[in-house]
Amino acid sequence: EQSELGLSKQEVAKQVQTQLNLEYVERAFETIENSNEIEELSPGLGRLLVLQARSILTMKSVVQNLNDDLEKHLKMIREKLIREHPIKSKISRWIQSKLFEERINYIHQHEWDAHQLSIDQCQALGNQQVAYFIQRDFTFRKDHEPILRRTLKPSIEPSKTIECSRSIWLPKYWIVERTYPLPTERIPTPYAKYNLQRKITYSTTTRYPFWRWKLFALRTYCWLLNAIYTFCLVIPFASPVSFRALLSPRPFRPDYKFNRDDLKLHEDPSSKTETFISRLAALWNHVRQSRQKFERAPDRAKGFVGTVAICTVYPVSCVLLSTGSFILGALSPIWMPILTLLFHIVQILVYDANSAGEYGRKFFCLINILITDFLLCGIVQPILVLIALVFSPITSLLILIYALLHRFAGGLYDIIVFKLIIKRLARIPAHDTFLARRIAGPGLAAQYFYQVSSPEVLAALESLIEQKELKMYRSYI
């Protein structure tokens, strides 16, 4: 019967073992269903246990059958590869990669067979509850899970985010943000918090190619606006050496701060800036107070020296610094891109603070790229590979020829020495020495025997008998 079915001994043994297990399980299930003790615990509990066990065994058998089918399919693919590619099939890694690809394709093609077969068999057994749950799992995995994975997939974050900020020129455009409570709360609370934002921040990431050029353009734009703001607005019109400080009759406050009570911007008292006229007025007020106290303090010529210093040095400083700052700010569209480009070049040559990735090169990036990547890995390594490709077979052939010559010469030398010298002149030593020792012959192997004549055996036997007689005689004395 085995030969008629074409089964091997292992397959027959496996089928016999399967039938024995099924018979054992059926008897165990029958015992559980007819058990009075289980029925006393809860009516119908035995049947539920049997149905649950049958469903588990059914799913295990389905998975086992699918695994067996997969192994048979891979075996057929292996035989096909060996038949079609007799040379490549000798390479284990090649055939393993092909089998792995075929395994992946087979699993994708039969991805839902386990669910469908389990549902059919559970329904055939009458276990509708387990079939329902498997059907729910099958529907979720096939229809809903891919949609949920795409929906809930985390966004790909860049390895690094670089921010550039520029100043907001006019205070009326400053941004006031309420940080607490959340914007969804309509009723303000006494614990509300606000934030005054004087700068606009732009960010760029290292996620896309050519991100350095985008960073260069963004950094040039922000630095250019900041330079124009500083050199054309702040220094000429809002600094202590500005035209406003030179011409304004009263002190001014160029900075503003946010008032949390009325949610408005007010002048900051701490930013009070003295002007040319206010400095002279403050100086002569101090002189007048000194004259009033003339009897108590000596005159140190504060009024004359201070007035000369303020009238000569301060206006010149205001004019020169404000004019130079305005000219520098007006020319910033010319020199700022050059400065930004030089900054990026220094980063590439010396230290790259914007290196992408945690393990990116930061020191001497260009030198590392030119020497390590281009020169060593791009030129020297291919040349060495080509040299090795040519000289390795030649070197191996020379080593093989040397080994064959050495083996032939050594064997010829041993034969000549043995035939001409050792065989004619050497003698077998009576005992093992460091020069020669016995490795075969009588006493060392069972297939060897001593060959002696009858008189020698009788002499040895006579000597042995005489020794026995002497020992017995000695024992009687």
C-alpha positions as CSV (number, residue, x, y, z in Angstrom):
1,E,0.0,0.0,0.0
2,Q,2.9,2.3,0.8
3,S,4.4,1.8,-2.6
4,E,1.1,2.2,-4.3
5,L,0.5,5.6,-2.7
6,G,4.1,6.7,-3.3
7,L,4.7,7.7,0.3
8,S,8.0,7.6,2.1
9,K,8.5,6.0,5.5
10,Q,8.6,9.4,7.2
11,E,5.3,10.4,5.6
12,V,3.7,7.1,6.6
13,A,5.0,7.5,10.2
14,K,3.7,11.0,10.3
15,Q,0.2,10.0,9.1
16,V,0.1,7.1,11.6
17,Q,1.1,9.5,14.4
18,T,-1.6,11.9,13.3
19,Q,-4.3,9.3,13.3
20,L,-3.2,8.1,16.8
21,N,-3.3,11.7,18.1
22,L,-6.8,12.2,16.6
23,E,-8.0,8.9,18.2
24,Y,-6.6,9.9,21.6
25,V,-8.1,13.4,21.3
26,E,-11.6,12.1,20.3
27,R,-11.6,9.7,23.3
28,A,-10.5,12.5,25.6
29,F,-13.3,14.8,24.2
30,E,-15.8,12.0,24.7
31,T,-14.7,11.6,28.3
32,I,-15.1,15.3,29.0
33,E,-18.5,15.5,27.4
34,N,-19.8,12.5,29.4
35,S,-18.2,13.7,32.7
36,N,-20.7,14.1,35.4
37,E,-18.3,16.1,37.6
38,I,-17.9,18.8,34.9
39,E,-21.7,18.8,34.3
40,E,-22.3,19.3,38.0
41,L,-20.0,22.4,38.0
42,S,-22.0,24.0,35.2
43,P,-24.5,22.5,32.7
44,G,-23.1,22.5,29.2
45,L,-19.5,23.3,30.3
46,G,-18.1,20.1,29.0
47,R,-19.5,20.8,25.5
48,L,-18.1,24.3,25.5
49,L,-14.7,23.1,26.5
50,V,-14.7,20.5,23.8
51,L,-15.8,23.1,21.2
52,Q,-13.0,25.5,22.3
53,A,-10.4,22.8,22.2
54,R,-11.6,21.6,18.8
55,S,-11.4,25.1,17.4
56,I,-7.8,25.5,18.7
57,L,-6.8,22.2,17.2
58,T,-8.5,23.2,14.0
59,M,-6.5,26.4,13.7
60,K,-3.3,24.6,14.6
61,S,-3.9,22.0,12.0
62,V,-4.7,24.7,9.4
63,V,-1.4,26.5,10.2
64,Q,0.5,23.2,10.1
65,N,-1.0,22.3,6.7
66,L,-0.1,25.7,5.3
67,N,3.5,25.3,6.6
68,D,3.7,21.9,5.0
69,D,2.5,23.3,1.7
70,L,5.0,26.1,1.9
71,E,7.9,23.6,2.6
72,K,6.7,21.5,-0.4
73,H,6.6,24.5,-2.6
74,L,10.1,25.6,-1.5
75,K,11.4,22.1,-2.1
76,M,10.0,22.2,-5.6
77,I,11.5,25.6,-6.2
78,R,14.9,24.4,-5.0
79,E,14.8,21.4,-7.3
80,K,13.8,23.7,-10.2
81,L,16.6,26.1,-9.4
82,I,19.2,23.3,-9.3
83,R,17.9,21.9,-12.5
84,E,17.8,25.3,-14.4
85,H,21.0,26.8,-12.8
86,P,23.4,23.9,-12.1
87,I,26.3,26.3,-11.5
88,K,24.7,29.1,-9.6
89,S,22.9,26.6,-7.3
90,K,26.3,25.7,-5.9
91,I,26.4,29.1,-4.2
92,S,24.4,28.7,-1.0
93,R,23.8,32.4,-0.5
94,W,22.3,32.8,-4.0
95,I,19.9,29.9,-3.6
96,Q,19.0,31.0,-0.1
97,S,18.1,34.5,-1.4
98,K,16.0,33.0,-4.2
99,L,14.2,30.8,-1.7
100,F,13.6,33.7,0.6
101,E,12.1,35.8,-2.2
102,E,9.8,32.9,-3.1
103,R,8.8,32.4,0.5
104,I,7.8,36.1,0.7
105,N,5.8,35.9,-2.5
106,Y,4.1,32.7,-1.4
107,I,3.1,34.2,2.0
108,H,1.7,37.3,0.2
109,Q,-0.3,35.1,-2.2
110,H,-1.8,33.0,0.6
111,E,-1.9,35.7,3.3
112,W,-5.6,35.1,4.2
113,D,-5.9,31.3,3.6
114,A,-5.4,30.5,7.3
115,H,-8.4,32.7,8.2
116,Q,-10.7,31.4,5.5
117,L,-9.9,27.7,6.1
118,S,-10.3,28.2,9.9
119,I,-13.7,29.8,9.3
120,D,-14.9,27.0,7.0
121,Q,-13.8,24.2,9.3
122,C,-15.2,25.9,12.5
123,Q,-18.5,26.3,10.7
124,A,-18.4,22.7,9.6
125,L,-17.8,21.7,13.3
126,G,-20.8,23.8,14.4
127,N,-18.7,26.3,16.4
128,Q,-20.3,29.4,15.1
129,Q,-19.0,31.6,17.9
130,V,-15.3,31.0,17.1
131,A,-16.0,31.3,13.4
132,Y,-17.6,34.7,14.1
133,F,-14.6,36.0,16.0
134,I,-12.2,34.7,13.3
135,Q,-14.4,36.4,10.7
136,R,-14.2,39.7,12.6
137,D,-10.4,39.4,12.9
138,F,-10.2,38.6,9.2
139,T,-12.3,41.6,8.2
140,F,-10.4,44.0,10.5
141,R,-7.0,42.9,9.3
142,K,-7.9,42.9,5.6
143,D,-10.0,46.1,5.3
144,H,-9.6,48.3,8.4
145,E,-6.0,47.8,9.5
146,P,-4.3,49.2,6.4
147,I,-6.4,52.3,6.5
148,L,-5.7,52.8,10.2
149,R,-2.0,52.3,9.7
150,R,-1.9,54.9,6.9
151,T,-3.9,57.3,9.0
152,L,-2.0,56.9,12.3
153,K,1.4,56.6,10.6
154,P,3.8,59.0,12.4
155,S,5.1,61.8,10.3
156,I,8.7,61.5,9.1
157,E,10.7,64.0,11.1
158,P,14.0,65.4,9.7
159,S,17.2,64.6,11.5
160,K,17.8,68.3,12.2
161,T,15.8,71.5,12.1
162,I,17.6,74.8,11.8
163,E,15.9,78.1,12.7
164,C,16.7,81.6,11.6
165,S,14.9,84.7,13.0
166,R,14.6,88.3,11.9
167,S,13.5,91.3,14.0
168,I,10.2,93.0,13.5
169,W,11.0,96.6,12.7
170,L,8.0,98.5,13.9
171,P,6.5,97.9,17.4
172,K,2.9,98.0,16.0
173,Y,3.7,94.8,14.1
174,W,5.0,93.0,17.2
175,I,3.0,89.8,17.9
176,V,1.2,89.3,21.2
177,E,0.2,85.7,21.9
178,R,-1.9,84.4,24.7
179,T,-0.2,81.2,26.0
180,Y,-2.7,80.4,28.7
181,P,-5.6,79.6,28.8
182,L,-6.0,77.8,25.5
183,P,-7.6,79.6,22.6
184,T,-10.7,77.4,23.0
185,E,-11.6,79.1,26.3
186,R,-13.6,82.2,25.7
187,I,-13.8,83.6,29.2
188,P,-10.5,85.2,30.3
189,T,-9.2,84.1,33.7
190,P,-6.9,86.0,36.2
191,Y,-4.2,83.4,35.4
192,A,-4.0,84.3,31.7
193,K,-0.5,84.5,30.3
194,Y,0.7,86.4,27.2
195,N,3.9,86.4,25.2
196,L,5.4,89.3,23.3
197,Q,7.1,88.2,20.1
198,R,9.5,90.7,18.6
199,K,11.0,88.3,16.0
200,I,9.7,86.1,13.2
201,T,11.4,82.7,13.1
202,Y,11.8,80.7,9.9
203,S,12.9,77.1,10.0
204,T,14.4,74.7,7.5
205,T,15.1,71.0,7.8
206,T,17.7,68.6,6.5
207,R,15.0,66.3,5.2
208,Y,15.2,67.3,1.5
209,P,18.2,67.5,-0.9
210,F,20.0,70.8,-1.3
211,W,18.9,71.9,2.1
212,R,22.1,73.8,2.6
213,W,21.3,76.1,-0.3
214,K,17.8,76.8,1.2
215,L,19.5,77.5,4.5
216,F,21.9,79.8,2.8
217,A,19.1,81.8,1.2
218,L,17.1,81.9,4.4
219,R,20.0,82.9,6.5
220,T,21.0,85.6,4.0
221,Y,17.5,87.0,4.0
222,C,17.2,87.1,7.8
223,W,20.7,88.5,8.4
224,L,20.1,91.1,5.7
225,L,16.9,92.4,7.2
226,N,18.5,92.3,10.7
227,A,21.5,94.3,9.4
228,I,19.2,96.9,7.7
229,Y,17.1,97.1,10.9
230,T,20.2,97.6,13.1
231,F,22.3,99.9,10.9
232,C,19.5,101.9,9.3
233,L,16.9,102.2,12.1
234,V,18.3,101.3,15.5
235,I,21.7,103.0,15.4
236,P,20.8,106.2,13.4
237,F,17.4,106.8,15.1
238,A,17.1,104.9,18.4
239,S,20.6,104.6,19.9
240,P,22.4,107.0,22.3
241,V,24.6,108.2,19.3
242,S,21.7,108.6,16.8
243,F,20.5,111.7,14.9
244,R,17.5,111.7,17.2
245,A,19.7,111.8,20.3
246,L,21.6,114.8,18.6
247,L,18.5,116.8,17.6
248,S,15.7,115.9,20.0
249,P,15.2,118.4,22.9
250,R,14.0,115.9,25.4
251,P,15.0,112.3,26.3
252,F,13.2,109.6,24.5
253,R,12.4,105.9,25.1
254,P,12.9,103.9,21.9
255,D,11.9,100.5,23.5
256,Y,8.4,99.3,24.4
257,K,7.2,96.7,26.8
258,F,4.0,94.8,27.0
259,N,1.5,95.8,29.8
260,R,-0.5,92.8,30.9
261,D,-3.2,94.9,32.5
262,D,-4.5,96.7,29.4
263,L,-2.9,94.4,26.8
264,K,-1.1,97.3,25.1
265,L,2.5,98.3,24.4
266,H,3.9,101.2,26.5
267,E,7.2,102.9,26.5
268,D,9.8,101.1,28.6
269,P,11.2,103.4,31.3
270,S,14.4,101.5,31.5
271,S,15.2,102.3,27.9
272,K,15.4,106.1,28.5
273,T,18.0,107.6,26.2
274,E,19.6,111.0,26.9
275,T,19.9,113.5,24.0
276,F,22.5,116.2,23.3
277,I,20.3,119.0,24.8
278,S,19.2,116.9,27.8
279,R,22.9,116.1,28.5
280,L,23.8,119.8,28.5
281,A,20.8,120.7,30.6
282,A,21.7,118.0,33.1
283,L,25.3,119.2,33.2
284,W,24.3,122.8,33.9
285,N,21.8,121.8,36.5
286,H,24.6,120.0,38.2
287,V,26.8,123.1,37.8
288,R,24.1,125.3,39.3
289,Q,23.8,122.9,42.3
290,S,27.6,123.1,42.7
291,R,27.5,126.9,42.7
292,Q,24.9,126.8,45.4
293,K,27.2,124.6,47.4
294,F,30.3,126.7,46.4
295,E,31.2,127.4,50.0
296,R,31.3,123.7,50.9
297,A,32.9,122.2,47.7
298,P,35.8,123.6,45.6
299,D,35.2,124.4,41.9
300,R,36.6,121.8,39.6
301,A,35.6,123.4,36.3
302,K,32.9,120.8,35.6
303,G,30.8,123.2,33.6
304,F,33.5,124.3,31.2
305,V,35.2,120.9,30.7
306,G,31.9,119.0,30.4
307,T,30.4,121.5,28.0
308,V,33.4,121.4,25.7
309,A,33.4,117.6,25.8
310,I,29.7,117.3,25.0
311,C,29.7,120.1,22.3
312,T,32.8,118.8,20.5
313,V,32.9,115.0,20.9
314,Y,29.3,114.0,21.2
315,P,27.9,115.7,18.0
316,V,30.9,114.4,16.0
317,S,30.3,110.9,17.3
318,C,26.6,111.0,16.6
319,V,27.1,112.2,13.1
320,L,30.0,109.8,12.2
321,L,28.5,106.7,13.8
322,S,25.0,107.3,12.5
323,T,26.1,108.2,9.0
324,G,28.5,105.3,8.9
325,S,25.9,102.9,10.2
326,F,23.3,104.1,7.7
327,I,25.8,103.7,4.8
328,L,26.7,100.3,6.1
329,G,23.0,99.3,6.3
330,A,22.4,100.7,2.8
331,L,25.2,98.6,1.4
332,S,24.2,95.5,3.3
333,P,22.5,93.9,0.3
334,I,26.0,93.8,-1.3
335,W,28.2,92.6,1.6
336,M,25.7,90.5,3.6
337,P,25.4,87.7,1.0
338,I,29.2,87.6,0.7
339,L,29.5,87.5,4.5
340,T,26.9,84.6,4.7
341,L,28.8,82.8,1.9
342,L,32.1,83.2,3.8
343,F,30.4,81.9,7.0
344,H,29.2,78.8,5.1
345,I,32.6,78.3,3.6
346,V,34.2,78.5,7.0
347,Q,31.7,75.9,8.3
348,I,32.6,73.6,5.5
349,L,36.3,74.0,5.9
350,V,36.7,74.2,9.7
351,Y,33.6,73.4,11.8
352,D,30.1,72.5,10.4
353,A,27.6,73.4,13.1
354,N,24.7,72.5,10.8
355,S,25.9,69.0,10.1
356,A,22.9,66.7,9.3
357,G,22.5,63.7,11.5
358,E,23.8,62.8,15.0
359,Y,26.9,61.2,13.7
360,G,27.7,63.7,10.9
361,R,31.2,65.0,10.4
362,K,31.6,68.4,12.0
363,F,35.4,69.2,11.9
364,F,37.1,69.7,8.5
365,C,34.2,68.3,6.4
366,L,35.7,69.2,3.0
367,I,39.1,67.8,3.9
368,N,37.4,64.5,5.0
369,I,35.3,64.3,1.9
370,L,38.3,65.0,-0.4
371,I,40.8,62.8,1.3
372,T,38.7,60.0,2.8
373,D,35.8,59.7,0.4
374,F,37.2,60.9,-2.9
375,L,40.9,60.2,-2.7
376,L,41.1,57.0,-0.6
377,C,37.7,55.4,-1.2
378,G,37.1,56.7,-4.7
379,I,40.6,56.5,-6.3
380,V,43.0,54.5,-4.1
381,Q,40.7,51.8,-3.1
382,P,39.5,51.0,-6.7
383,I,43.2,51.0,-7.9
384,L,44.1,48.5,-5.1
385,V,41.1,46.4,-6.0
386,L,42.2,46.2,-9.7
387,I,45.7,45.4,-8.6
388,A,44.5,42.7,-6.3
389,L,42.2,41.4,-9.1
390,V,45.2,40.9,-11.4
391,F,47.9,39.9,-8.9
392,S,45.9,37.7,-6.6
393,P,45.4,34.9,-9.1
394,I,49.1,35.2,-10.1
395,T,50.2,35.1,-6.5
396,S,47.9,32.1,-5.8
397,L,49.3,30.3,-8.9
398,L,52.9,30.9,-7.8
399,I,52.1,29.7,-4.3
400,L,50.5,26.6,-5.8
401,I,53.5,25.9,-8.0
402,Y,55.9,26.4,-5.0
403,A,53.8,24.0,-2.9
404,L,53.8,21.3,-5.6
405,L,57.5,21.7,-6.2
406,H,58.2,21.6,-2.5
407,R,56.0,18.5,-2.1
408,F,57.6,16.7,-5.1
409,A,61.2,17.6,-4.0
410,G,60.5,16.6,-0.4
411,G,59.0,13.3,-1.5
412,L,61.9,12.6,-3.9
413,Y,64.4,13.4,-1.2
414,D,62.7,11.1,1.3
415,I,62.6,8.2,-1.3
416,I,66.3,8.7,-2.2
417,V,67.4,8.8,1.4
418,F,65.3,5.8,2.4
419,K,66.3,3.7,-0.6
420,L,70.1,4.5,-0.6
421,I,70.9,5.0,3.1
422,I,68.3,4.0,5.6
423,K,67.1,0.7,4.0
424,R,70.7,-0.5,3.5
425,L,72.5,0.7,6.6
426,A,69.8,1.2,9.3
427,R,69.0,-1.4,11.9
428,I,65.9,-1.9,14.0
429,P,66.6,-0.8,17.6
430,A,65.9,-3.1,20.4
431,H,63.9,-0.4,22.2
432,D,62.1,2.8,21.3
433,T,64.3,5.9,21.1
434,F,63.9,9.5,20.1
435,L,65.2,8.6,16.7
436,A,62.9,5.6,16.0
437,R,60.0,4.0,17.6
438,R,57.9,1.0,16.7
439,I,54.4,1.9,15.4
440,A,53.2,-1.5,14.1
441,G,53.8,-5.2,14.4
442,P,53.3,-7.9,17.0
443,G,52.2,-6.6,20.3
444,L,50.8,-3.4,18.8
445,A,48.0,-4.7,16.6
446,A,45.8,-7.8,16.7
447,Q,46.6,-8.9,13.1
448,Y,50.3,-9.4,13.8
449,F,51.8,-12.6,15.4
450,Y,55.2,-13.8,16.4
451,Q,56.7,-16.6,14.2
452,V,59.1,-18.8,16.2
453,S,60.4,-22.4,15.8
454,S,59.3,-25.4,17.9
455,P,62.7,-25.7,19.8
456,E,62.5,-22.0,20.8
457,V,59.0,-22.5,22.1
458,L,60.0,-25.7,24.1
459,A,63.0,-23.9,25.5
460,A,60.8,-21.0,26.7
461,L,58.3,-23.5,28.1
462,E,61.0,-25.4,29.9
463,S,62.4,-22.2,31.4
464,L,58.9,-21.3,32.6
465,I,58.4,-24.7,34.2
466,E,61.7,-24.5,36.0
467,Q,60.8,-21.1,37.4
468,K,57.5,-22.5,38.8
469,E,59.4,-25.4,40.4
470,L,61.9,-23.1,42.0
471,K,59.1,-20.9,43.4
472,M,57.4,-24.0,44.9
473,Y,60.6,-25.3,46.4
474,R,61.3,-21.9,47.9
475,S,57.9,-21.9,49.5
476,Y,58.5,-25.3,51.2
477,I,61.9,-24.2,52.7
